[in-house]
Amino acid sequence: MLVDDYLKAGIAAGRFSLPESPQQKGSYAELMSIAIVGDWMKQRYVGDWYSLVKYEYDDPFPELPDLIPA
């Protein structure tokens, strides 16, 4: 909720904008929350952390995009 509130306030204040797509899976708040928790937990491998969250925590995050290797 905090991340979502932060993003909404930033957009409303004109500090930034986020692209929107009709095919978008997962919200920006969900993706940022996953990244923040991974950072707090000192996860070394972002892709592994994301995959774990995507497949083990599908109840709170039912529609996350597939990880695209960089």
All heavy atoms as TSV, in Angstrom:
chain	resi	resn	atom	element	x	y	z
A	1	MET	N	N	0.812	-1.183	0.000
A	1	MET	CA	C	0.000	0.000	0.000
A	1	MET	C	C	0.865	1.260	0.000
A	1	MET	O	O	0.535	2.219	-0.657
A	1	MET	CB	C	-0.927	-0.048	1.220
A	1	MET	CG	C	-1.935	1.016	1.219
A	1	MET	SD	S	-3.327	0.518	0.226
A	1	MET	CE	C	-4.556	1.548	0.875
A	2	LEU	N	N	1.959	1.263	0.730
A	2	LEU	CA	C	2.814	2.443	0.764
A	2	LEU	C	C	3.429	2.750	-0.596
A	2	LEU	O	O	3.488	3.907	-1.009
A	2	LEU	CB	C	3.924	2.264	1.805
A	2	LEU	CG	C	3.481	2.267	3.261
A	2	LEU	CD1	C	4.648	1.926	4.180
A	2	LEU	CD2	C	2.871	3.589	3.639
A	3	VAL	N	N	3.876	1.712	-1.279
A	3	VAL	CA	C	4.486	1.914	-2.596
A	3	VAL	C	C	3.441	2.433	-3.570
A	3	VAL	O	O	3.699	3.365	-4.334
A	3	VAL	CB	C	5.141	0.619	-3.103
A	3	VAL	CG1	C	5.648	0.779	-4.519
A	3	VAL	CG2	C	6.262	0.178	-2.183
A	4	ASP	N	N	2.260	1.860	-3.532
A	4	ASP	CA	C	1.183	2.301	-4.422
A	4	ASP	C	C	0.819	3.757	-4.145
A	4	ASP	O	O	0.663	4.549	-5.081
A	4	ASP	CB	C	-0.028	1.389	-4.249
A	4	ASP	CG	C	-1.054	1.580	-5.346
A	4	ASP	OD1	O	-0.664	1.630	-6.534
A	4	ASP	OD2	O	-2.249	1.678	-5.021
A	5	ASP	N	N	0.716	4.114	-2.866
A	5	ASP	CA	C	0.412	5.511	-2.506
A	5	ASP	C	C	1.511	6.459	-2.988
A	5	ASP	O	O	1.234	7.548	-3.485
A	5	ASP	CB	C	0.235	5.654	-0.991
A	5	ASP	CG	C	-1.012	4.943	-0.480
A	5	ASP	OD1	O	-1.896	4.623	-1.294
A	5	ASP	OD2	O	-1.083	4.716	0.741
A	6	TYR	N	N	2.771	6.039	-2.834
A	6	TYR	CA	C	3.901	6.853	-3.289
A	6	TYR	C	C	3.826	7.083	-4.800
A	6	TYR	O	O	3.998	8.214	-5.272
A	6	TYR	CB	C	5.216	6.169	-2.924
A	6	TYR	CG	C	6.409	6.774	-3.614
A	6	TYR	CD1	C	6.980	7.953	-3.152
A	6	TYR	CD2	C	6.955	6.188	-4.755
A	6	TYR	CE1	C	8.059	8.526	-3.788
A	6	TYR	CE2	C	8.036	6.756	-5.398
A	6	TYR	CZ	C	8.589	7.912	-4.922
A	6	TYR	OH	O	9.647	8.472	-5.571
A	7	LEU	N	N	3.570	6.023	-5.547
A	7	LEU	CA	C	3.498	6.162	-7.005
A	7	LEU	C	C	2.337	7.056	-7.429
A	7	LEU	O	O	2.504	7.925	-8.292
A	7	LEU	CB	C	3.370	4.784	-7.662
A	7	LEU	CG	C	4.610	3.900	-7.591
A	7	LEU	CD1	C	4.301	2.505	-8.134
A	7	LEU	CD2	C	5.763	4.519	-8.348
A	8	LYS	N	N	1.186	6.868	-6.827
A	8	LYS	CA	C	0.023	7.697	-7.168
A	8	LYS	C	C	0.273	9.170	-6.845
A	8	LYS	O	O	-0.078	10.051	-7.631
A	8	LYS	CB	C	-1.220	7.189	-6.448
A	8	LYS	CG	C	-1.745	5.890	-7.027
A	8	LYS	CD	C	-2.948	5.387	-6.260
A	8	LYS	CE	C	-3.426	4.065	-6.838
A	8	LYS	NZ	N	-4.521	3.489	-6.060
A	9	ALA	N	N	0.902	9.433	-5.704
A	9	ALA	CA	C	1.199	10.820	-5.328
A	9	ALA	C	C	2.221	11.435	-6.279
A	9	ALA	O	O	2.094	12.607	-6.661
A	9	ALA	CB	C	1.715	10.877	-3.883
A	10	GLY	N	N	3.215	10.675	-6.664
A	10	GLY	CA	C	4.230	11.175	-7.596
A	10	GLY	C	C	3.647	11.501	-8.958
A	10	GLY	O	O	3.989	12.516	-9.574
A	11	ILE	N	N	2.750	10.656	-9.433
A	11	ILE	CA	C	2.093	10.907	-10.717
A	11	ILE	C	C	1.186	12.134	-10.612
A	11	ILE	O	O	1.205	13.013	-11.480
A	11	ILE	CB	C	1.304	9.664	-11.168
A	11	ILE	CG1	C	2.272	8.533	-11.532
A	11	ILE	CG2	C	0.388	9.984	-12.341
A	11	ILE	CD1	C	1.619	7.182	-11.707
A	12	ALA	N	N	0.406	12.209	-9.526
A	12	ALA	CA	C	-0.511	13.345	-9.332
A	12	ALA	C	C	0.250	14.670	-9.226
A	12	ALA	O	O	-0.221	15.700	-9.706
A	12	ALA	CB	C	-1.363	13.126	-8.093
A	13	ALA	N	N	1.431	14.631	-8.620
A	13	ALA	CA	C	2.229	15.850	-8.454
A	13	ALA	C	C	3.043	16.178	-9.704
A	13	ALA	O	O	3.687	17.217	-9.764
A	13	ALA	CB	C	3.164	15.704	-7.256
A	14	GLY	N	N	3.037	15.303	-10.688
A	14	GLY	CA	C	3.776	15.545	-11.921
A	14	GLY	C	C	5.266	15.271	-11.808
A	14	GLY	O	O	6.039	15.699	-12.654
A	15	ARG	N	N	5.694	14.560	-10.771
A	15	ARG	CA	C	7.121	14.244	-10.619
A	15	ARG	C	C	7.585	13.213	-11.635
A	15	ARG	O	O	8.739	13.205	-12.029
A	15	ARG	CB	C	7.405	13.745	-9.207
A	15	ARG	CG	C	7.309	14.838	-8.162
A	15	ARG	CD	C	7.868	14.403	-6.822
A	15	ARG	NE	N	7.231	13.225	-6.291
A	15	ARG	CZ	C	6.301	13.220	-5.350
A	15	ARG	NH1	N	5.887	14.348	-4.835
A	15	ARG	NH2	N	5.785	12.102	-4.907
A	16	PHE	N	N	6.701	12.328	-12.026
A	16	PHE	CA	C	7.040	11.311	-13.023
A	16	PHE	C	C	5.750	10.758	-13.614
A	16	PHE	O	O	4.660	11.027	-13.109
A	16	PHE	CB	C	7.888	10.180	-12.416
A	16	PHE	CG	C	7.289	9.558	-11.187
A	16	PHE	CD1	C	6.309	8.587	-11.282
A	16	PHE	CD2	C	7.722	9.941	-9.928
A	16	PHE	CE1	C	5.769	8.009	-10.148
A	16	PHE	CE2	C	7.190	9.371	-8.786
A	16	PHE	CZ	C	6.210	8.403	-8.900
A	17	SER	N	N	5.892	9.998	-14.679
A	17	SER	CA	C	4.757	9.295	-15.265
A	17	SER	C	C	5.199	7.868	-15.564
A	17	SER	O	O	6.395	7.592	-15.719
A	17	SER	CB	C	4.279	9.988	-16.541
A	17	SER	OG	O	5.280	9.937	-17.522
A	18	LEU	N	N	4.256	6.975	-15.601
A	18	LEU	CA	C	4.532	5.574	-15.877
A	18	LEU	C	C	3.754	5.157	-17.118
A	18	LEU	O	O	2.581	5.491	-17.258
A	18	LEU	CB	C	4.119	4.699	-14.688
A	18	LEU	CG	C	4.839	4.990	-13.376
A	18	LEU	CD1	C	4.194	4.210	-12.238
A	18	LEU	CD2	C	6.304	4.644	-13.484
A	19	PRO	N	N	4.410	4.447	-18.019
A	19	PRO	CA	C	3.698	3.999	-19.219
A	19	PRO	C	C	2.620	2.982	-18.862
A	19	PRO	O	O	2.757	2.241	-17.888
A	19	PRO	CB	C	4.794	3.363	-20.075
A	19	PRO	CG	C	5.895	3.054	-19.141
A	19	PRO	CD	C	5.784	3.997	-17.989
A	20	GLU	N	N	1.567	2.978	-19.615
A	20	GLU	CA	C	0.475	2.039	-19.399
A	20	GLU	C	C	0.248	1.252	-20.678
A	20	GLU	O	O	0.391	1.793	-21.778
A	20	GLU	CB	C	-0.802	2.792	-19.027
A	20	GLU	CG	C	-0.641	3.657	-17.812
A	20	GLU	CD	C	-1.517	3.235	-16.673
A	20	GLU	OE1	O	-2.370	2.361	-16.882
A	20	GLU	OE2	O	-1.350	3.788	-15.588
A	21	SER	N	N	-0.079	0.002	-20.516
A	21	SER	CA	C	-0.346	-0.860	-21.665
A	21	SER	C	C	-1.548	-1.726	-21.345
A	21	SER	O	O	-1.666	-2.226	-20.224
A	21	SER	CB	C	0.876	-1.747	-21.939
A	21	SER	OG	O	0.557	-2.755	-22.864
A	22	PRO	N	N	-2.432	-1.935	-22.315
A	22	PRO	CA	C	-3.587	-2.799	-22.052
A	22	PRO	C	C	-3.176	-4.243	-21.736
A	22	PRO	O	O	-3.887	-4.959	-21.063
A	22	PRO	CB	C	-4.409	-2.746	-23.330
A	22	PRO	CG	C	-3.711	-1.851	-24.274
A	22	PRO	CD	C	-2.457	-1.364	-23.641
A	23	GLN	N	N	-2.000	-4.665	-22.190
A	23	GLN	CA	C	-1.527	-6.032	-21.950
A	23	GLN	C	C	-0.637	-6.121	-20.703
A	23	GLN	O	O	-0.061	-7.165	-20.430
A	23	GLN	CB	C	-0.716	-6.556	-23.146
A	23	GLN	CG	C	-1.502	-6.662	-24.414
A	23	GLN	CD	C	-1.376	-5.403	-25.263
A	23	GLN	OE1	O	-0.969	-4.350	-24.798
A	23	GLN	NE2	N	-1.749	-5.502	-26.523
A	24	GLN	N	N	-0.505	-5.042	-19.949
A	24	GLN	CA	C	0.392	-5.002	-18.795
A	24	GLN	C	C	-0.017	-6.039	-17.756
A	24	GLN	O	O	-1.182	-6.160	-17.404
A	24	GLN	CB	C	0.355	-3.618	-18.161
A	24	GLN	CG	C	1.273	-3.466	-16.983
A	24	GLN	CD	C	1.339	-2.037	-16.501
A	24	GLN	OE1	O	1.125	-1.110	-17.259
A	24	GLN	NE2	N	1.622	-1.858	-15.243
A	25	LYS	N	N	0.962	-6.794	-17.291
A	25	LYS	CA	C	0.744	-7.766	-16.225
A	25	LYS	C	C	1.435	-7.250	-14.981
A	25	LYS	O	O	2.588	-6.868	-15.014
A	25	LYS	CB	C	1.335	-9.123	-16.601
A	25	LYS	CG	C	0.619	-9.813	-17.714
A	25	LYS	CD	C	1.222	-11.177	-17.918
A	25	LYS	CE	C	0.506	-11.939	-18.986
A	25	LYS	NZ	N	1.086	-13.276	-19.159
A	26	GLY	N	N	0.747	-7.253	-13.879
A	26	GLY	CA	C	1.319	-6.752	-12.638
A	26	GLY	C	C	1.373	-5.238	-12.647
A	26	GLY	O	O	1.525	-4.614	-13.691
A	27	SER	N	N	1.239	-4.673	-11.486
A	27	SER	CA	C	1.300	-3.212	-11.394
A	27	SER	C	C	2.729	-2.777	-11.089
A	27	SER	O	O	3.553	-3.561	-10.626
A	27	SER	CB	C	0.357	-2.719	-10.294
A	27	SER	OG	O	0.868	-3.085	-9.024
A	28	TYR	N	N	2.996	-1.514	-11.308
A	28	TYR	CA	C	4.306	-0.976	-10.968
A	28	TYR	C	C	4.539	-1.076	-9.465
A	28	TYR	O	O	5.647	-1.331	-9.018
A	28	TYR	CB	C	4.450	0.465	-11.449
A	28	TYR	CG	C	4.569	0.546	-12.952
A	28	TYR	CD1	C	3.500	0.933	-13.734
A	28	TYR	CD2	C	5.757	0.206	-13.578
A	28	TYR	CE1	C	3.613	0.986	-15.110
A	28	TYR	CE2	C	5.873	0.254	-14.957
A	28	TYR	CZ	C	4.791	0.643	-15.710
A	28	TYR	OH	O	4.909	0.684	-17.078
A	29	ALA	N	N	3.486	-0.888	-8.687
A	29	ALA	CA	C	3.610	-0.996	-7.231
A	29	ALA	C	C	4.001	-2.407	-6.820
A	29	ALA	O	O	4.833	-2.596	-5.927
A	29	ALA	CB	C	2.311	-0.581	-6.561
A	30	GLU	N	N	3.416	-3.407	-7.464
A	30	GLU	CA	C	3.778	-4.796	-7.151
A	30	GLU	C	C	5.240	-5.067	-7.491
A	30	GLU	O	O	5.976	-5.646	-6.687
A	30	GLU	CB	C	2.894	-5.771	-7.927
A	30	GLU	CG	C	1.464	-5.814	-7.450
A	30	GLU	CD	C	0.581	-6.664	-8.330
A	30	GLU	OE1	O	0.770	-6.685	-9.569
A	30	GLU	OE2	O	-0.312	-7.318	-7.768
A	31	LEU	N	N	5.652	-4.640	-8.660
A	31	LEU	CA	C	7.030	-4.885	-9.083
A	31	LEU	C	C	8.026	-4.151	-8.192
A	31	LEU	O	O	9.066	-4.711	-7.811
A	31	LEU	CB	C	7.206	-4.477	-10.549
A	31	LEU	CG	C	6.352	-5.273	-11.546
A	31	LEU	CD1	C	6.473	-4.681	-12.931
A	31	LEU	CD2	C	6.735	-6.733	-11.539
A	32	MET	N	N	7.714	-2.914	-7.834
A	32	MET	CA	C	8.607	-2.163	-6.936
A	32	MET	C	C	8.643	-2.795	-5.550
A	32	MET	O	O	9.701	-2.852	-4.914
A	32	MET	CB	C	8.182	-0.702	-6.849
A	32	MET	CG	C	8.549	0.089	-8.084
A	32	MET	SD	S	8.114	1.831	-7.947
A	32	MET	CE	C	9.237	2.365	-6.679
A	33	SER	N	N	7.519	-3.281	-5.071
A	33	SER	CA	C	7.478	-3.926	-3.761
A	33	SER	C	C	8.356	-5.175	-3.738
A	33	SER	O	O	9.098	-5.408	-2.777
A	33	SER	CB	C	6.043	-4.304	-3.389
A	33	SER	OG	O	5.248	-3.158	-3.263
A	34	ILE	N	N	8.291	-5.965	-4.781
A	34	ILE	CA	C	9.124	-7.163	-4.878
A	34	ILE	C	C	10.598	-6.772	-4.874
A	34	ILE	O	O	11.416	-7.384	-4.174
A	34	ILE	CB	C	8.770	-7.970	-6.145
A	34	ILE	CG1	C	7.373	-8.572	-5.996
A	34	ILE	CG2	C	9.806	-9.063	-6.413
A	34	ILE	CD1	C	6.795	-9.131	-7.280
A	35	ALA	N	N	10.941	-5.738	-5.619
A	35	ALA	CA	C	12.336	-5.290	-5.671
A	35	ALA	C	C	12.803	-4.753	-4.318
A	35	ALA	O	O	13.921	-5.050	-3.879
A	35	ALA	CB	C	12.499	-4.218	-6.745
A	36	ILE	N	N	11.965	-3.993	-3.640
A	36	ILE	CA	C	12.336	-3.428	-2.340
A	36	ILE	C	C	12.554	-4.533	-1.309
A	36	ILE	O	O	13.548	-4.543	-0.592
A	36	ILE	CB	C	11.269	-2.414	-1.862
A	36	ILE	CG1	C	11.312	-1.157	-2.732
A	36	ILE	CG2	C	11.458	-2.069	-0.392
A	36	ILE	CD1	C	10.133	-0.233	-2.543
A	37	VAL	N	N	11.638	-5.486	-1.244
A	37	VAL	CA	C	11.783	-6.579	-0.275
A	37	VAL	C	C	13.027	-7.404	-0.592
A	37	VAL	O	O	13.775	-7.788	0.307
A	37	VAL	CB	C	10.519	-7.457	-0.233
A	37	VAL	CG1	C	10.747	-8.711	0.592
A	37	VAL	CG2	C	9.345	-6.658	0.319
A	38	GLY	N	N	13.283	-7.653	-1.862
A	38	GLY	CA	C	14.492	-8.371	-2.245
A	38	GLY	C	C	15.745	-7.631	-1.808
A	38	GLY	O	O	16.700	-8.239	-1.323
A	39	ASP	N	N	15.726	-6.318	-1.942
A	39	ASP	CA	C	16.868	-5.512	-1.506
A	39	ASP	C	C	17.030	-5.572	0.010
A	39	ASP	O	O	18.135	-5.733	0.515
A	39	ASP	CB	C	16.690	-4.069	-1.975
A	39	ASP	CG	C	17.939	-3.243	-1.797
A	39	ASP	OD1	O	19.013	-3.669	-2.271
A	39	ASP	OD2	O	17.844	-2.160	-1.179
A	40	TRP	N	N	15.927	-5.441	0.735
A	40	TRP	CA	C	15.985	-5.538	2.201
A	40	TRP	C	C	16.512	-6.895	2.653
A	40	TRP	O	O	17.211	-6.987	3.650
A	40	TRP	CB	C	14.613	-5.325	2.811
A	40	TRP	CG	C	14.165	-3.899	2.835
A	40	TRP	CD1	C	14.941	-2.784	2.749
A	40	TRP	CD2	C	12.826	-3.440	2.940
A	40	TRP	NE1	N	14.155	-1.655	2.798
A	40	TRP	CE2	C	12.854	-2.029	2.915
A	40	TRP	CE3	C	11.598	-4.065	3.041
A	40	TRP	CZ2	C	11.713	-1.254	3.007
A	40	TRP	CZ3	C	10.460	-3.293	3.128
A	40	TRP	CH2	C	10.520	-1.904	3.106
A	41	MET	N	N	16.151	-7.939	1.907
A	41	MET	CA	C	16.583	-9.291	2.284
A	41	MET	C	C	17.960	-9.620	1.722
A	41	MET	O	O	18.435	-10.736	1.862
A	41	MET	CB	C	15.544	-10.304	1.811
A	41	MET	CG	C	14.221	-10.165	2.538
A	41	MET	SD	S	12.992	-11.356	2.007
A	41	MET	CE	C	13.753	-12.877	2.494
A	42	LYS	N	N	18.576	-8.639	1.064
A	42	LYS	CA	C	19.918	-8.777	0.497
A	42	LYS	C	C	20.012	-9.949	-0.489
A	42	LYS	O	O	20.967	-10.714	-0.477
A	42	LYS	CB	C	20.957	-8.900	1.599
A	42	LYS	CG	C	20.972	-7.686	2.513
A	42	LYS	CD	C	22.150	-7.679	3.417
A	42	LYS	CE	C	22.152	-6.538	4.395
A	42	LYS	NZ	N	21.760	-5.262	4.020
A	43	GLN	N	N	18.996	-10.052	-1.340
A	43	GLN	CA	C	18.996	-11.081	-2.377
A	43	GLN	C	C	20.052	-10.722	-3.418
A	43	GLN	O	O	20.026	-9.633	-3.974
A	43	GLN	CB	C	17.616	-11.192	-3.030
A	43	GLN	CG	C	16.545	-11.665	-2.083
A	43	GLN	CD	C	16.795	-13.075	-1.594
A	43	GLN	OE1	O	17.091	-13.964	-2.369
A	43	GLN	NE2	N	16.698	-13.252	-0.288
A	44	ARG	N	N	20.946	-11.621	-3.675
A	44	ARG	CA	C	22.054	-11.336	-4.597
A	44	ARG	C	C	21.644	-11.491	-6.058
A	44	ARG	O	O	22.188	-10.820	-6.921
A	44	ARG	CB	C	23.216	-12.274	-4.307
A	44	ARG	CG	C	23.785	-12.063	-2.924
A	44	ARG	CD	C	24.882	-13.001	-2.666
A	44	ARG	NE	N	26.104	-12.336	-3.114
A	44	ARG	CZ	C	27.289	-12.873	-3.057
A	44	ARG	NH1	N	27.438	-14.087	-2.598
A	44	ARG	NH2	N	28.336	-12.206	-3.455
A	45	TYR	N	N	20.721	-12.376	-6.327
A	45	TYR	CA	C	20.362	-12.681	-7.706
A	45	TYR	C	C	18.913	-12.262	-7.955
A	45	TYR	O	O	17.977	-12.959	-7.566
A	45	TYR	CB	C	20.576	-14.165	-7.992
A	45	TYR	CG	C	21.990	-14.589	-7.676
A	45	TYR	CD1	C	22.292	-15.291	-6.520
A	45	TYR	CD2	C	23.034	-14.223	-8.526
A	45	TYR	CE1	C	23.597	-15.644	-6.227
A	45	TYR	CE2	C	24.345	-14.569	-8.236
A	45	TYR	CZ	C	24.621	-15.275	-7.083
A	45	TYR	OH	O	25.913	-15.611	-6.796
A	46	VAL	N	N	18.765	-11.131	-8.598
A	46	VAL	CA	C	17.447	-10.534	-8.803
A	46	VAL	C	C	16.513	-11.477	-9.552
A	46	VAL	O	O	15.353	-11.638	-9.186
A	46	VAL	CB	C	17.581	-9.188	-9.560
A	46	VAL	CG1	C	16.225	-8.609	-9.866
A	46	VAL	CG2	C	18.412	-8.216	-8.754
A	47	GLY	N	N	17.011	-12.116	-10.582
A	47	GLY	CA	C	16.176	-13.024	-11.368
A	47	GLY	C	C	15.675	-14.201	-10.554
A	47	GLY	O	O	14.511	-14.592	-10.658
A	48	ASP	N	N	16.539	-14.754	-9.721
A	48	ASP	CA	C	16.126	-15.869	-8.871
A	48	ASP	C	C	15.086	-15.423	-7.851
A	48	ASP	O	O	14.109	-16.126	-7.586
A	48	ASP	CB	C	17.329	-16.479	-8.149
A	48	ASP	CG	C	18.270	-17.198	-9.091
A	48	ASP	OD1	O	17.876	-17.491	-10.244
A	48	ASP	OD2	O	19.413	-17.458	-8.679
A	49	TRP	N	N	15.299	-14.245	-7.250
A	49	TRP	CA	C	14.348	-13.707	-6.288
A	49	TRP	C	C	12.996	-13.477	-6.948
A	49	TRP	O	O	11.953	-13.865	-6.421
A	49	TRP	CB	C	14.888	-12.409	-5.689
A	49	TRP	CG	C	13.877	-11.648	-4.885
A	49	TRP	CD1	C	13.367	-10.413	-5.168
A	49	TRP	CD2	C	13.242	-12.061	-3.676
A	49	TRP	NE1	N	12.461	-10.042	-4.215
A	49	TRP	CE2	C	12.369	-11.041	-3.283
A	49	TRP	CE3	C	13.327	-13.208	-2.895
A	49	TRP	CZ2	C	11.583	-11.130	-2.134
A	49	TRP	CZ3	C	12.538	-13.289	-1.753
A	49	TRP	CH2	C	11.684	-12.249	-1.398
A	50	TYR	N	N	13.006	-12.863	-8.119
A	50	TYR	CA	C	11.756	-12.583	-8.827
A	50	TYR	C	C	11.023	-13.882	-9.162
A	50	TYR	O	O	9.819	-14.003	-8.965
A	50	TYR	CB	C	12.040	-11.773	-10.098
A	50	TYR	CG	C	10.791	-11.416	-10.849
A	50	TYR	CD1	C	10.020	-10.340	-10.457
A	50	TYR	CD2	C	10.373	-12.162	-11.950
A	50	TYR	CE1	C	8.863	-10.002	-11.142
A	50	TYR	CE2	C	9.222	-11.838	-12.635
A	50	TYR	CZ	C	8.471	-10.759	-12.226
A	50	TYR	OH	O	7.334	-10.445	-12.887
A	51	SER	N	N	11.754	-14.874	-9.657
A	51	SER	CA	C	11.138	-16.162	-9.999
A	51	SER	C	C	10.533	-16.827	-8.766
A	51	SER	O	O	9.438	-17.389	-8.840
A	51	SER	CB	C	12.168	-17.098	-10.633
A	51	SER	OG	O	12.575	-16.588	-11.879
A	52	LEU	N	N	11.230	-16.759	-7.645
A	52	LEU	CA	C	10.698	-17.326	-6.406
A	52	LEU	C	C	9.379	-16.655	-6.035
A	52	LEU	O	O	8.388	-17.332	-5.739
A	52	LEU	CB	C	11.710	-17.160	-5.270
A	52	LEU	CG	C	11.179	-17.583	-3.905
A	52	LEU	CD1	C	11.292	-19.087	-3.744
A	52	LEU	CD2	C	11.891	-16.863	-2.810
A	53	VAL	N	N	9.365	-15.330	-6.057
A	53	VAL	CA	C	8.142	-14.600	-5.708
A	53	VAL	C	C	7.033	-14.925	-6.700
A	53	VAL	O	O	5.896	-15.181	-6.303
A	53	VAL	CB	C	8.396	-13.076	-5.661
A	53	VAL	CG1	C	7.094	-12.300	-5.513
A	53	VAL	CG2	C	9.345	-12.732	-4.531
A	54	LYS	N	N	7.347	-14.940	-7.975
A	54	LYS	CA	C	6.338	-15.192	-9.011
A	54	LYS	C	C	5.656	-16.547	-8.835
A	54	LYS	O	O	4.440	-16.656	-8.960
A	54	LYS	CB	C	6.977	-15.105	-10.398
A	54	LYS	CG	C	5.992	-15.343	-11.541
A	54	LYS	CD	C	6.683	-15.146	-12.871
A	54	LYS	CE	C	5.855	-15.572	-14.043
A	54	LYS	NZ	N	4.659	-14.809	-14.253
A	55	TYR	N	N	6.414	-17.562	-8.504
A	55	TYR	CA	C	5.851	-18.908	-8.454
A	55	TYR	C	C	5.437	-19.348	-7.048
A	55	TYR	O	O	4.525	-20.162	-6.911
A	55	TYR	CB	C	6.817	-19.910	-9.082
A	55	TYR	CG	C	6.986	-19.622	-10.549
A	55	TYR	CD1	C	8.152	-19.063	-11.039
A	55	TYR	CD2	C	5.946	-19.838	-11.444
A	55	TYR	CE1	C	8.295	-18.750	-12.383
A	55	TYR	CE2	C	6.071	-19.521	-12.782
A	55	TYR	CZ	C	7.247	-18.984	-13.241
A	55	TYR	OH	O	7.375	-18.668	-14.576
A	56	GLU	N	N	6.058	-18.823	-6.008
A	56	GLU	CA	C	5.714	-19.234	-4.650
A	56	GLU	C	C	4.672	-18.321	-3.994
A	56	GLU	O	O	4.031	-18.716	-3.033
A	56	GLU	CB	C	6.966	-19.292	-3.772
A	56	GLU	CG	C	7.954	-20.347	-4.202
A	56	GLU	CD	C	7.414	-21.765	-4.051
A	56	GLU	OE1	O	6.656	-22.034	-3.104
A	56	GLU	OE2	O	7.761	-22.608	-4.895
A	57	TYR	N	N	4.546	-17.102	-4.473
A	57	TYR	CA	C	3.620	-16.138	-3.883
A	57	TYR	C	C	2.612	-15.666	-4.928
A	57	TYR	O	O	2.363	-14.476	-5.068
A	57	TYR	CB	C	4.386	-14.953	-3.280
A	57	TYR	CG	C	5.291	-15.380	-2.152
A	57	TYR	CD1	C	6.624	-15.663	-2.383
A	57	TYR	CD2	C	4.790	-15.529	-0.867
A	57	TYR	CE1	C	7.451	-16.082	-1.352
A	57	TYR	CE2	C	5.601	-15.946	0.168
A	57	TYR	CZ	C	6.940	-16.221	-0.084
A	57	TYR	OH	O	7.751	-16.641	0.938
A	58	ASP	N	N	2.025	-16.627	-5.623
A	58	ASP	CA	C	1.091	-16.261	-6.682
A	58	ASP	C	C	-0.262	-15.800	-6.144
A	58	ASP	O	O	-1.033	-15.194	-6.870
A	58	ASP	CB	C	0.933	-17.388	-7.698
A	58	ASP	CG	C	0.464	-18.693	-7.072
A	58	ASP	OD1	O	0.572	-18.844	-5.846
A	58	ASP	OD2	O	0.004	-19.560	-7.826
A	59	ASP	N	N	-0.565	-16.047	-4.863
A	59	ASP	CA	C	-1.819	-15.528	-4.313
A	59	ASP	C	C	-1.793	-13.998	-4.215
A	59	ASP	O	O	-2.703	-13.344	-4.706
A	59	ASP	CB	C	-2.123	-16.138	-2.945
A	59	ASP	CG	C	-2.642	-17.573	-3.070
A	59	ASP	OD1	O	-3.100	-17.955	-4.155
A	59	ASP	OD2	O	-2.568	-18.300	-2.063
A	60	PRO	N	N	-0.758	-13.401	-3.594
A	60	PRO	CA	C	-0.755	-11.938	-3.542
A	60	PRO	C	C	-0.352	-11.285	-4.865
A	60	PRO	O	O	-0.652	-10.124	-5.098
A	60	PRO	CB	C	0.255	-11.597	-2.451
A	60	PRO	CG	C	1.084	-12.812	-2.260
A	60	PRO	CD	C	0.278	-13.976	-2.743
A	61	PHE	N	N	0.351	-12.028	-5.731
A	61	PHE	CA	C	0.803	-11.486	-7.013
A	61	PHE	C	C	0.339	-12.411	-8.145
A	61	PHE	O	O	1.141	-13.121	-8.741
A	61	PHE	CB	C	2.337	-11.378	-7.041
A	61	PHE	CG	C	2.912	-10.534	-5.941
A	61	PHE	CD1	C	3.607	-11.111	-4.896
A	61	PHE	CD2	C	2.772	-9.160	-5.962
A	61	PHE	CE1	C	4.151	-10.336	-3.883
A	61	PHE	CE2	C	3.311	-8.377	-4.958
A	61	PHE	CZ	C	3.995	-8.964	-3.913
A	62	PRO	N	N	-0.962	-12.397	-8.464
A	62	PRO	CA	C	-1.483	-13.371	-9.431
A	62	PRO	C	C	-1.068	-13.138	-10.886
A	62	PRO	O	O	-1.049	-14.077	-11.667
A	62	PRO	CB	C	-2.992	-13.250	-9.278
A	62	PRO	CG	C	-3.215	-11.875	-8.758
A	62	PRO	CD	C	-2.007	-11.550	-7.923
A	63	GLU	N	N	-0.734	-11.918	-11.256
A	63	GLU	CA	C	-0.431	-11.647	-12.669
A	63	GLU	C	C	0.861	-10.875	-12.823
A	63	GLU	O	O	0.853	-9.693	-13.133
A	63	GLU	CB	C	-1.563	-10.838	-13.298
A	63	GLU	CG	C	-2.631	-11.699	-13.910
A	63	GLU	CD	C	-3.507	-10.904	-14.835
A	63	GLU	OE1	O	-3.017	-10.462	-15.890
A	63	GLU	OE2	O	-4.673	-10.723	-14.490
A	64	LEU	N	N	1.977	-11.537	-12.637
A	64	LEU	CA	C	3.267	-10.893	-12.854
A	64	LEU	C	C	3.789	-11.258	-14.234
A	64	LEU	O	O	3.555	-12.363	-14.720
A	64	LEU	CB	C	4.270	-11.336	-11.793
A	64	LEU	CG	C	4.000	-10.865	-10.375
A	64	LEU	CD1	C	5.031	-11.476	-9.417
A	64	LEU	CD2	C	4.032	-9.362	-10.285
A	65	PRO	N	N	4.508	-10.351	-14.856
A	65	PRO	CA	C	5.083	-10.673	-16.169
A	65	PRO	C	C	6.209	-11.674	-16.034
A	65	PRO	O	O	6.801	-11.853	-14.971
A	65	PRO	CB	C	5.606	-9.317	-16.666
A	65	PRO	CG	C	5.838	-8.530	-15.435
A	65	PRO	CD	C	4.828	-8.997	-14.427
A	66	ASP	N	N	6.508	-12.352	-17.137
A	66	ASP	CA	C	7.650	-13.256	-17.161
A	66	ASP	C	C	8.929	-12.442	-17.069
A	66	ASP	O	O	8.988	-11.308	-17.531
A	66	ASP	CB	C	7.663	-14.087	-18.447
A	66	ASP	CG	C	6.513	-15.066	-18.500
A	66	ASP	OD1	O	6.077	-15.531	-17.430
A	66	ASP	OD2	O	6.039	-15.351	-19.605
A	67	LEU	N	N	9.938	-13.028	-16.474
A	67	LEU	CA	C	11.234	-12.364	-16.373
A	67	LEU	C	C	11.930	-12.452	-17.718
A	67	LEU	O	O	12.054	-13.522	-18.304
A	67	LEU	CB	C	12.078	-13.038	-15.293
A	67	LEU	CG	C	13.428	-12.426	-15.008
A	67	LEU	CD1	C	13.251	-11.009	-14.460
A	67	LEU	CD2	C	14.194	-13.272	-14.011
A	68	ILE	N	N	12.360	-11.320	-18.203
A	68	ILE	CA	C	13.082	-11.274	-19.489
A	68	ILE	C	C	14.563	-11.091	-19.184
A	68	ILE	O	O	14.932	-10.105	-18.546
A	68	ILE	CB	C	12.561	-10.117	-20.374
A	68	ILE	CG1	C	11.089	-10.327	-20.662
A	68	ILE	CG2	C	13.379	-10.020	-21.655
A	68	ILE	CD1	C	10.445	-9.161	-21.356
A	69	PRO	N	N	15.409	-12.040	-19.585
A	69	PRO	CA	C	16.840	-11.889	-19.290
A	69	PRO	C	C	17.433	-10.645	-19.956
A	69	PRO	O	O	17.095	-10.321	-21.080
A	69	PRO	CB	C	17.482	-13.157	-19.844
A	69	PRO	CG	C	16.409	-13.893	-20.557
A	69	PRO	CD	C	15.111	-13.214	-20.338
A	70	ALA	N	N	18.289	-9.986	-19.213
A	70	ALA	CA	C	18.914	-8.760	-19.731
A	70	ALA	C	C	20.093	-9.096	-20.617
A	70	ALA	O	O	20.697	-10.099	-20.569
A	70	ALA	CB	C	19.354	-7.881	-18.583
